[in-house]
Amino acid sequence: MSQLNYYTEEGLKRMREELQDLKTRGRSEMAKQIAEARDKGDLSENAEYDAAKDAQGMLELKIAKLDDAVANGRVINQSSLDISKISILAKVKIKNQVNKAEMTYTLVAEEEANLKELKISVKSPIGQGLIGKKKGDVAEVKTPNGIVKFDILEISY
């Protein structure tokens, strides 16, 4: 059994919708592609058929992973979070000690991470370095280029 994962209500809803779409429209389109490839002749020498079957396998793998994530997903109860320290759903303003660059990120579950929306995973190096820290603390983040230190400027939920 997989471990429980916590998501925002919006994130879990989006995952359920994607799963439903893949199970219905995705599988239907895949069946059409396989049927079209099958109609093109000898299956032993039909690269298009092999590619369609491979794509079908990848679709089913994605469906299985998403199905598992949704089945073991729980919506985070924000009222139960300790707002004095950084945890999932925290919006954190940090400052790089070396180049003085300030950034604001929201920590979310891995499946909800989206850098364009400034949402980073709690499992990412920065996320792991920030979890449990309080305003005024220094977070040390391990990167390929060594340790990067960030000052925790603000925490909000």
Helices and strands as residue ranges (DSSP letters): E 5-7, H 9-21, I 22-26, H 27-38, G 43-45, H 47-71, E 73-75, G 78-80, E 91-96, E 102-108, G 110-112, G 115-117, E 119-121, H 125-130, E 138-143, E 146-156
